[in-house]
């Protein structure tokens, strides 16, 4: 029997990342008493600090998209503050997370709102468990300090909370340049608005200690999952052998999280998404499937594939990717902090990550950030990370590390405003290897307004000649191509640790 954690329509609004979308005035998201069975003081998976909000910050993180906050890495600083607010700061290029337990003083409907600069997402759980959090409000571009009405997306629908109950709440903020700030307010059932929320409402959340390295996740065996027109749900803790079907298929769905699952042994894909929005796929283990995550025709944004691990994709072409986006458009799309390995002889991969005819937005590009990829081949066309495949725009691949990824390391094969930034690539000589980074307008899809900067590439072709880079004469020269990269300097295979797959 399929066991799913229903979020009881929390929320009908939960952002499709379209700023013009308004929350229905009558929308009321109910968190049922049954879902509140676990109280904060009974939660043995986390410790509670005496009071306040935990504030974590990561410095020197470029971009202005929340998906670029490297939450899977330890923060550079951690402190306690009194509420969900940080006033103006002129420090550029940082990410921030505020997390806490919040206690409802009354039973009834609450409305939350968020303001900030540059981008902010606000999450709320159905209880004290962070894994049940869903996005309830957010903004993609800056507001003034405590300006809560600039975009419709800043305000949540009404959410029914129970007096005396604690709920996990989280704010993610990404600041690029200029003055950064973030604030959260709520309007309570008595129509009193607290700006910011009173400090007495909070108890600080502390994440559980990491499990011993030798311990394995606990999964419950399940049959394949196929959902149509479903929303506001979490699928977690499942071990699903797909056979000849996708292990999990979501069609016309939104506001769903797939987390902490093992998806394996399928001649089809691990997760298939069609015409979906606001789907998060994180902390899962994929192995022995044709492709890990295949996203098709998702045109409203919010597709996040982060912090997963992939082992031995089976293909065959056109499958064989850890993750592929096919006609994925809009804002809030991310493929970040994943780890993927293809063992030669035990896999049949194509590209590690592929963006096919997909388009981000100028303010929220499709982000491929901080992934580790090892192994590829023997495909004559496959490699590490492909941007602009048969066109596409506003895509950025940055801070990725690739070792022996296949025929090529990274590429821009078409489209406009696509970028390769601060990546490190090493490729040893193998009979199928060719080039570390290439830029080529393939199939008539011209490369324009691209950027290739800050990369380190050491890659040997099949003749054992160093061949780090190639620029086709049919493509405009990317910004930074001649001056801001280190061609021939990608170190060696030790840029990745000996073991990168820890999920089982």
N, C-alpha and C positions, 0 to 999 in steps of 0.2 A: 504494500500500500504506500502510495506517495504521501510523505509527510511534509507539509509546507507551513512556514510561519506567516500567517496572514497579518498584514498591517492594517486591516480593516479600513481600507480606502484612505490611508494616510500617505499622500493626500490627493484629492482629485487634481489639485493644482500642480503638484510637485514638478518643478520647472521643466519645460521642454526647451529651455534656454532661449526662447523667443521673448524679447523684452516687451513686446506689445501684448502678450497673453495676460489676460486678467483672471484672477481667481474668482470663481463664482461666489457671489455674496452669501448664498445660502449653503455653501459647501461646509459641512461639519464633519471632521474626521474624529471618529470615536475610538479611543483606546479602551478596550473592554476590560472588565474586572478580571476575566480569565487570563488575559495577557499580562496582567499585573501581579500574578501570583508570586513572582520572585521579587521580594523587597530588597532595597539596597543593603540593609544590615544583614541579609541572609546571603549576600553574594560572596561566595568564597573565592571567586576568580580575580578579585581586585581588592586593593586596600584603599581606605578613605583617609585623606589627610584632614587635619582638624578643621580647616575652613578655606574658602576662597576658590579661585579658578587657576588651573595650571596653564601657564603660558610658555609654549615652546617656540623657538625661532631658529630658522636656518638662514645663514647669510650667504652672499655671493651666489644667489640663484637667479639666473636671468629669466626674462619673460614676465608676462602679466596675466597668466592663466593659472587658476587654482590647481589644475592638473599638474603643474610644474613644481608644486611643493613636494619635496622628497620625503614624505612621511614614513617611508620604509627605512630611512636612514636615521641614526641618532641625531637629535637636534644639537645645534651648537650652543644653545643656552636654554635654561629652564628655570622658571621663577613662578612665584605665586602672586596673583593679583586679586582684587576684591570683587570684580564683576566682569561681564563680557564687554569690555571696552578698553581700547588703547588709543590715546590721543595722538595728535599729529607727530610724525617722525620724518625727518628729511633723509634718513638712510635709504639708499636705493637697493633694489635687487635682493629682497628677502622674502621668505615664506614664514607664515605664522599659524600656529594651531592653538586655540583656546578650548579647554575641555573641563567639564565639571559634571557633578550631579546637581540637578535643579529640583527643588521641592515645590509642589503646587500648594499654595495656602488655602485655596477654595476648590471645591468640585464645580466644574463647569467648563465653558468654552474660552480658550485663550487664543489670541492672535499675536504672532511674533513678527518683527520686522528687523531688517538689517541694513546698515549703511557702511560704506568703506571706500577704500582706494588702494589698489586698482580693482581687484576682483575678489568676491567673497561668496562662500557657500555656508549655509546654516543647516545643521543636521539635528534631528531629535530621535531618540529611541523610544520604543514602546515601554521600556522599563530601564533597568540599570545596565543592560547588556549593550555595549557599543556595536556589536555585530548586527544588531537589529535597527541601527540608525537608518533614517531616510532623509533625503534632502527636502526641506520644507520651504526654503526661500534662498535667494541669492541674487547676485548682480555680476554682470560681465565687464562693466566699465565703471569708472570712478563716480562717487558722489561727494558732495561737501560733507563736512563733519556733522553727524546726526541729521543728515538729510534723508529721510525715510520714505519719501514719496516721489522720487525721480523716475523710478521704473516700477511697473506692476509686479515684477518678479521679486521685489524686495519684501513683499508682504506675504505671509502664509495664509492659508485658509484657517478657519476656526478649528481648533484641536481640543477635544474634551479630555481634561486631566482630572485626576482624583486627588482630593485634599490629603495631604500628608504623605503622598507617594513621591518617590524620587525617580527621576528620569535622567538618562545620560544625554548631555547636550554638547555639541561641538561646533566650532567655527573654524573654517580654513580661510586664510587670507593670503593673497599673492600681491606683492608690491613690486612694480618695475622702477620707474623713475618718479621724482617729485615727492610730495608729502604723502605719507601713508597713515591710515587710521582705520579703526573698525569699531562699530557700536551695535549693540542689540537691545531692543526694547520689547516689552510685551504689554498687551492690554488684557486685564484680568476679567473674570466674570462680573465683577462689580463696576466695570467700565472705567476703572482707574488704570492709567498708563504709567508704567515705570520706565524712565529714560535716564540712565541705564537701569537695568533690573537691579533691585536692591541686593546688596551683598549678603544679607541674611538668608537669601533664598538658596545659597550655593554651599556645597561641600565638594572639595577638590577630588578629582578622580586621579588615581595612579594606576598605570597599566600593570597587569600581572607580570611577575618575573618570567623570563624566558624559560621554556621547558628545556630539560636536558637534551643535548644533541642526539642522544641515542633513542629518545622517545619518538614514537610514530603517531601521526594523527589518528583519531578514532573515527571511522566511517561506518555508516549503516548501509548494507546492501540494498539497492533499489533497482527497479526496472527503469527503462528509458522514460524520460519526461518530455511530453509534448504539450505545450500550452498555446492557446489562441485567445486573443482579446482578453488577456488577464493583466492585472496591474496591482501594484502595492503589495509586494510579496518578497520573501526571502527563501531561497532554496539553499540549504546548507547541510554539511555532514553526510553527503551521499557518496557511495561507491557505485558507479554505473558503468557496466560493460556494455557498449553499444551494439555489438554484433555487426549487423549490416545497416544500422540506423545511427543518426546522431544521438549521442548520449542525452543531450538536452537540446530541445528545439523550442524557440520562442517566436511566435508569429503574431504580428500586430499587437505587441505587448509594450507596456511602459512601466517605469518605476519598479524594476525588479532587480534584486541582487542575487548573484550566484557566487557562493563563497564556501571555502573549506570543503570542496568536493574532489573526489578522485574520478576522473573520466578517462576510460581506457578501453583497449581491445575492441576497436571498431574500424571497419573498412570505410566508414563515413567519418564525419567530423566529430570533435568533442562537444562543442557548443555551436549551434546554428541560430543566428538571429536574422529575421526578415521583417523589414518595415517596423522596426522597433525604435524606441527613444528612451533615454534615461535608464540605461541598463548598465549595471556594474558587474564585472566578472573579476573577482580578485581572490587571491590566496588559494587557488585550486592547483591540482596536479593533473597534467595531461600526459598520457603515454600510449604509444602504439595505436594512434589514430591517424587518419589521413591528413587532417589539419586540426590544430588545436581549437582556435576560435575563428569562425567564418561569419562575417557580418555583411549582409546583403541588403541594399536598398534602404538604408537607414538615413533618412533625409532631414530629420528634425534635431539631430545632435544628441549629446549626452551619452555617448557610448564610451565606456571606460573599461579598459582591459589592463589592469595593473597588478603587480606583485604575484603573478602566477609563475609556475615552473612547468617546463615542457621537456619531455625526453622522447627522442626517436619518432619523428613524424614519418609516416609511411607513404604519403602520396597516393597514387602517382599523379604526375602533372595532369590537370592544372592545380590540383591540391598539392600539399606538401609543405605548408607554411605553419609556423607557430601561430601567427595571427595574420589574417588578411581582411582588409576593408575593401569592399566592392560597392562603389557608389554610396559612400558614407559622406554626408554633407552636414554643414551647420557648425555650431559652436559646442565646446565642452567635450570634444572627442580626444581620447588619450590611449596610448599603448606605452606604458611606462613601468620601469622597475621590475620587469619580468626577467627570468633566467631560462635560457633554452639551450639544450645540447642535443646534437645529432651524432651518434656514434657511427663511424664509417663501417658499412657492412651490416649494420643493424637498423638502418633507416634508409629512406628514399626521399630526401627533401627537395624542395624547389627553393623558394626564398624563405629566409627566416621571418621577416616582416614585410608585407606588401601592401602598398596603398594604391589601389586601382581605381582610376576615374573618380577620385574622392576630393572633396573640397572643404577646407576649414573656412574661417573668416579672417579678415585682416587683424582683428583684435583677439581672436581665439583660434589660432591655427591648430590643425590636427598635430598633436604632440607625440613624438616617439622619443622618450627620454629615459636615460639611465638603464637601458636594457643590457644584459650580458648574453652574448651568443657565442657558442663554440660548436664547430663542426658543420660540415656541409659537403655537397658533392655526392655522386659524380655528375650531376646534371650539367649539361653544357651551357645552360642559361641561368641557373639558379645561383643564389649567393646570400648575402646577409640582409641588408635593408634596402628596399626599392621604394623610392618616391616618384610620383608623377607617372605611374605606369599607364600608358595611353591617355595622358593628360591628368588634369587635377591641379589644385592650387592651394596656397596657404597651408603648407605642410612643413614641419620642422623636425629633423632628427638631430638630437644633441646629447652629448655626454654618454654615448653608448660605447661599449667595449666589445670588440669582435676578434675572435681567434679562429683562423682556418675556416672561414664561413662558406667557402665554395668557390665557384668560378670567379666571382667578384666579391668585393667587400660591401660597398655602398654605392648607390647610383641615384641620379636624377634622370629620368627617361622621358620627361615631357612636362608641360605645364608651366605655370607662372608662380612667382613668389614662394618657391620651395627652397629649403635651406638644409645644409649639412654643417653642423656647428659643434666644435670641441669633441669630436669622436676620436677613438684610438682603434686602429686596425692592424692586425698582424696576420699574414698568410704565408705559410711555407709552400715550397714547390710541391705540387702534386700534378698528375697527368692532365687534370681538367682546369687548373688555375689559370687566371688571365690577368686581372687588374684590381688594384685596391679600391679606387674611386673612379667612376666615370660619369660624364655628363654628355648625353646624346639625345637628340630629338628623334625619337623612334616613332615610326608610323605617321609621320607628318604632324606630330604634336610638339610644337616648337618649345624649347626651353627658353624662358625669358625671366628677367628680374630675379634671378636666383642668387644664392649666397653660399659660398663654401669657405669657411673660415675656422681657424683654430684646430684643425685636424692633424693628427699624427698617423702616418700610414707607412708601413713597411710590408711590401707584398711581392712575392716572387711568382712569376708566371711558370707555365709548364716546362719551359726551357731553362728554368732556374735563373732567369734574369730578373733583377729588381725592376718591378713595373708598378709603381705606386698609384699612377694617375693617368687618365686620358680624357681629353676634351675634343669632342667632335667639332668639325668646322661648320656643322649645321645648327649649332647651339650658341647663343650669346655667352660670352665669357662671364662666369659668375663673379660677383663681388668678392674680393679677397683671394681669388684663385692664385695669383702670382706672388703674393706678399705675406699672407697670413696663415700659411700651413707649413708643416714640416714633412715634406715628401721624402720618404726613405728613413723616417724616424718613428717607428711604431714599436720599438723594443722587440720583444720576442713573446713566445707563448705564455710566459710567466705573468703577463699583464692580467690574466685571470687566475684565480686560485685553482689548485688541482681538482677540487671538488666544488661544483656549483649547484648541483641538484641535491637538495636536502629533504624534499618531500618524497613520500613513498606511497 
